[in-house]
Amino acid sequence: FFGSLALMLAIFSATAADLPQTRIRGVNLGGWLVLETWIKPSLFKGPWAWDNNGTWAFSDKSPDEWNYCKLLGKEEASKRLSEHWDTWVTYEDIKTLAEAGINHLRVPVGYWIMGDIQKGEPYVTGNTPGIEGSSLYYLTRAVKWAKKHGIQVWFDLHGAPGSQNGFDNSGRAGKEMFDHNEENIKRSVQVLEKLAKHFADQGLQDTMTGIGLLNEPSYGIDLNLLLRFYGDSFRAVRKHLPDVNIFIADSFGPDRFNDVWTNGEPEDWQTLETKKKTLLGKPFDRRLRGQDEGIDKEISFMDLQRKLESVDFEEADHPGSFHKSKGSVLLDTHVYHMFSDDLRMFPAARHIGRICLFDEVNINKCCWEDQDAGKPTQLKRMIGEWTAAFDQRPSGDLEYRETIGQVHNMTEERAEFLKHFVYAQMAEFEKEAELHPEAEFHWQQIEGWFIWNFKME
């Protein structure tokens, strides 16, 4: 069972004073601006959700926001969702989280939030974006509440055109089609830029301090295409929020990012000295050691020399090259046990062991220039999603728990284990770096975490 807000806050409150204030200690505001059935199942219930034969309207359709809006129609969907946006995240929620020691909020949004809804797409914004009744209005209101209580807000593009993963939390379950159409990529960059500009214009750049470029893109998306999208999006949002933190998803493979943005930002935003080191440092050293099969060492050196000579380092030709943002770039990893059939069968205590061994090793696969020598790159690490759940996945068991009755009861013993399971993850996800050259193992520092989710019905 996904830990209740009361349990989470009791744990947070008990430990907040002992945790370093520089770390991210956050919650996700899930089920709000992008629907997930299990978080608020009442949205998907009522006479409208059943046909004349008594069949649930979603029995042959995915219970996602796409089909929710399609079945209701734009007018009724706008009415229902405007009420939901207005009431699901309240001022009291923000105040309670701040009092518990939470210092960051991660807010999933869909590409449709800025009104980029094309013909045939059933999504709604509730009203003209930014006007009362619209999803953007309620997001902005929540950011202002967070500012009042000293909480930082990081939004995350959870739903991209075409869906980047085929999950219901992308807005539309089914096939991943994000990379099948160049227009999908362009629209995603545009909505990120519009959101960045909106919060800059609102004067909220001191509170809206982080932007997630894309949530959980499929591992099957070509990495070069994904990196191009990340680079384009980075430049688009930093035009308006030059000091904003950027977090990029690891695409379920953190080890693939060891050679990505090693200076902590796209190459064309690196400084002159870093550019020279990038060209004459690591790639050159690796080839000298003969670790690139089939490449002649002498030719590689000559090619590299020509490449360096051909690069124009003048600022006039590279307007972004000499910009150094105060914001960091972080690689985002998500840690869940309950999505694996095998892991759900583990005895409870074994889940804690897995956090301290397998999960720790998996997170630590990035980001290294030379892990053996304890030399990390400047791409930082964070855990954007984790949970107290270990043996219950989001499913019909949760969505219709009052009739199916398959959810585990919150016994005293279970609550005690969940507390220890959460403690273990909090400790792991605030791990200090171990980079001493003579250490047996080297570990990256993890900058902090966001638990999923802040509440459910």
N, C-alpha and C positions, 0 to 999 in steps of 0.2 A: 504494500500500500504506500502511496506517495505521502511522505511525512506531512502532517498537518502544519498549518502556519503557527499554531500555538506551540507545538513541539519544537519547530525550527527556531522560533524566537526565544524560547526558553534556553536553548543551547547557545544561540548567538549572544544573548544577554549575559550568560554565565561566563563566557570566554572573551567577550569584546575587550575588556580592560587589559587582558593579557596578550592580545594580538598586536603586532606592529601596525601603527596607523597608516604607514605608507603603502600597505598592501590593499589590493582590491578585495572587498568583502561585500558581495552583491547578491541580488536576487533577480530573476527574470520575471517580467510582467507578461507571462504567457497567457494565451486564451483571451486576449483583449483585442488587439488590432488585427490579429490573424487568428481565426477560430481553430480550436481543437476540441472535438466533441467531448472527450473524457473530462476536460477541465470544467466545462459548464454545459452538461448534457441537457439542461432544461431549455436551452435555446433551440434544440432540435426536436422538441416535443410539442404537442398540441394537436387540435383537430386538423390543421393544415398539413400535418406531416403524415396523414393517413389517407389512402384513396378510398373510393366507395366500396371496395371489396374488403376493407379492413386491413390492407397491406401497408406496412410502413414504407413511406416514400423513398427511403434510402436503402431498401433491401437489395436493389440492383444498381445502386449508385454509391459512390464514395461519400461518406458524411464529412464533406469538406466545405470550405467557404464558397467555392465555385458553385457547387450544386445547391447549397443553402440559398444563395442569391437567385440562382436559376429557377428553383422550384417556387420561391416566394414571389418573384418578380421584383423589379427595381424599387417600385414605390413602397411595397410592404417590407422588403428587406431593409431599405433605408430607415424606415420607421423603427423597426425592431432593433437594428444595429446601433442607431443613434442612442436609443435608450440604454443599450448594453454598454456602449463606450462611456456614457455619462456615469454609469453606476458601478461598473466592475472594478475600476481603480478609483479610490476615493481619497480625499484629503486625510482621513483618519488612517488609511492604509499607509500612506507615505510617512505620516507622523509616527506611527507605531514602528515602522521599519527603522526610522532614524533613531528612535529611542532604544532600539535593540542593538544598535551599533552598526547597522548596514550603512555603507558609504557609497555604494554604486547601484544603479538600476540598469538592466539590459532590457531594451524594449524591441520585440520583434515587430516589423512592419512589412506590409506588402507593397509591391510596386504601384498599385492602384491608389495609394494614399494621396498622391498629388494630382489625381484626376486623369492620369494617362490610361484611359479605359477605351479600347478600340471596339469597333462594331463586332458583335458576337461575344464579347466578354461580359459576363453578368455582374461583375463586381460593382459595388457602390461606395461612394464616399460620404453619403448622408446629406451633404450640402456642398456648396462651393468650398474647396479646400481652404481652411483657415477661418471660415465662418462658423458660428455656433451651430452645432448639429453635425458638423463634419468630424471625421476621425482625426484630421490634422489639428483641429481646434482642441480636442480633448487631449491629444498628445502634448501640445504646447502648454495647456493648462497644468498637466502633470509635471512638466519640466519646471514650471514656475513654482509649483508646490515644493518640488525637490530642492530648488534653489533656496527657498525659505528655510529648509531644514538641513542645508549643507550637504546634500547628496548629489553626486555626479550622475549624469545620465548618458548612457551609450546606446544608441539605437542600432539595429541590425536588420539588413535587408533579408528577411526570412522567405519572401516569396518573389521570385523573378519571373518575367514573362516566359512562358513555356515550361516552367518549373525546372529548377536546377537539380532535383533529386527524385521527383515523383512521390514525395511524402505528402500526407494531408496537411502538414504544417507549412507547406510551401503555398498553400491556397488551393492547390488542385492535385489530388492524388492520381497516380497512374504512371504514365511514361515521363521520363526526363527528356525534355525537348529544348532546354535552354540553349544548347550549343548547336542546334539544328538550323538556326536562323540568325543571321548577323543582326537583324533588326532587334531580336531579343536582347542582345548584348548592348546595343546602343541605347535602348530604352532603359535598361538597368543603370547604365552610367548616368543617364539624364536625370533619373529620379533621385539618385544619390546626390547629384550636384544641386538639384532643386531643394532638397531637404537641408543640405549644408547652407545654402544661401538663405533659406527661410530662417534658420536659427541664428545666423549671423545678423540678418536684418532685424530680428527680434531682440538683439543684444544679449543673447543667452549663451554666448560662446564660453563663458566661465562655468557653465553648468552642463551644457551639451558638449562634453569633452571627448567623446569617443564614437567612432562610426565603424560598424561591421559591414564589410563590402558584400558579403554573400554568405548565407548560412548553409552549412553542410552540403556543398556541391558534391555531386556524385563522383566517386573515384574514377568512373569511366570517362569523365570529361577530360579531353586532351589537356595535359598540364600546361603546354605552351599557350593554348587558347585562354586557359584560366588565368595565367600570369599576365597575358596581354590585357584581359579585362581588369585584373587587379591594378595594373599600372595605370590604365586609363582612368579608372575610378579614383585612385589615389590622387592623381593630378587634378581631377575635377573637383573633389571636395576640398583639397588644400588651397584652391584658388580663393575660397570663401572663408575657410576656417584653417588658417596656416599652421596653427599650433595643435590641431586636433589629433588625438590618438587614433590610429588606424589598426583594426584587427582583421586578419585574414584567416579563413578556415583552412584547416589542414587537409581537407578533402579525404578524410579517413586514412591518411598516410603521412604522418609527420616526418618520416624519414626521407620523403621526397623533397623536403624543403631545406636541406642542409646547404644547397648551393643557391638558394633564392634570396635575393635582397640581403646579402651578407653584411652590408653596411646599414641595414635597418630601413632601407627605402629603395625605390626603383633607381636603376643606374643613372638615368638622366637627371636625377636630383642629388647625385653624390658630388662631393667636393673634388677639386682638381687632384689633390693628393690621393684621395681614395680611388679615383679613376685610374691613376697610374698604378696603384697597388693592385687593383682588380685585374688590370691587363698584364702586368709584369710579375705579379706575385703568385697567387695560388695556381692559376692555370699553367703558368710557366714552370713552377716547381713540380707540379704533378707530372708534366710531360718529361721533365728532365729525369725524373725517377723511373721513367719508362712504364708508367701505369696506364697509359692510353694505348691499347693494343693496335698494332698496324700503323702507327704514326712514327715517322722518322724523327729522331730528336733534333737533328741539325735543321731540317726543314721546318719543324715546328717553331724553333727559335727564330728563324728568318721570317716566317709568316707573322709571328707575334711582333717582331720589330716593325714590319711594314704596317701592321694593324695599328700600332701605337702612333706611328708617324702620320697615319691617315686620319686620326681622330682630331677633330677641332675642339680644343679646350676653351676657346674664347667665350666669355660670358654672353657676348652679343649674339652668338649663334645658338646658345643654349640658355635661354632665359631662366630656366629652373635649376640649372646645374649648381649654382653657388648658394642656393637657398638651404638653410639648415633649420628644420623645424624643431620646436621645443617638444613636440609630441613624439611618442614612441610608436613603433610598429610592432605588433604582437601576433604570433601564430596562435590560433585558437584551437584547442583540442576539447572534445566532449567525452565524458566518461560515464558509461551506463553499463550496468550488469544485467538488467532485467529483459533486454531484447534478445538474449541468447537462451534457447531452450535448455542447453546444458548448464549454463551458469545459474539459472533459476532453480535447478535441482541441487545446487551446492548447500551443504549445511551452513547455517547463518555465520558462524565464526570464520568459515573459510573465505567469505567475502572480504573480511578485513585483511586477511592474509594476501588476497589477490591485489588489493589496493596498494599494499606496501611492497609488493614484488612485481607482478606482471604489469599493472597499470603504471607504476613508477618507471619501469624500464621503457615501456612504450612511449610515454610522454617525453622521456629523456633522449629519444632517438633524434631529436632536433633541438637546438640548431647549433651545429658545430663546425668550426673551421678545422680543428684537429682535436677530436675527443680524447685521444690517448694522451695528449699533452695538456688537456684541460683548457683549450682555447675555444670559447664560444664565438659565434658570430654576434652581430648586434641586433638580430631579430629576436625579440623577447618572447616569453611564453606566458600563456594564461589558460585557464579552464573556464570556458564560456557556459558549459552546462554540466551538471552532475545532480544527483538526487539521493534521497534516503531509500528509494525503492531498490529491492534486490530480488524479490520473488514474485512480483506482480507487475505485469506490463500494462500500459494503457490499452484497454480493449473493451468489448462489450461488458465484461465483468465489472469494470469501473463505471461505464456509462449507464448501465441499467442494474446497478447493484441492489436496488430495492426489490427487484423481482428474481434475479438470478441467484443472489446470495453467495457468490463465490469469493468475495473479498475477505481477506484474513482480518479477524477482529483485532483491535488494538488492545491486547492484553498488557498487563504490567510487565511481563517478561519481554514481550515484543518491543514495547516502548523503550525498555532499558537497552536492548540490543541496538535499536535504531539510533539511540543517543551515541553509543560507542562507534557505530558505523559512520555517523556524521562526523564525530570527533576525528576519526582516522583520516577521513577525506580532507577535512579542513587543515589538519596538520600536514598532509602530503601536498596539498595544493598551495601551501605557503612555504614550501621547502626552501631552505637557504642553499645557496650555491656551494659546491665543494669543488674548487678548481686548483687546489694545491698540486704542483707538478708531480710530487711524489705520492699522491694519493692513489690507492688501489683502484678506485672508481671515481669518475668525475660526474657531477650533477649540475644541471642548469638551475638557476633560480627561477621559481614560478612566481609571477607577480600577483597572483590571487585568483579569485573564483567568483562565479555567479551560480547559485543553486536554482534548479528548476523544480518547483515553481513557487511563486509567492503565495498562492492559495488555489483552492479548487472548491467546487460546490460540495 
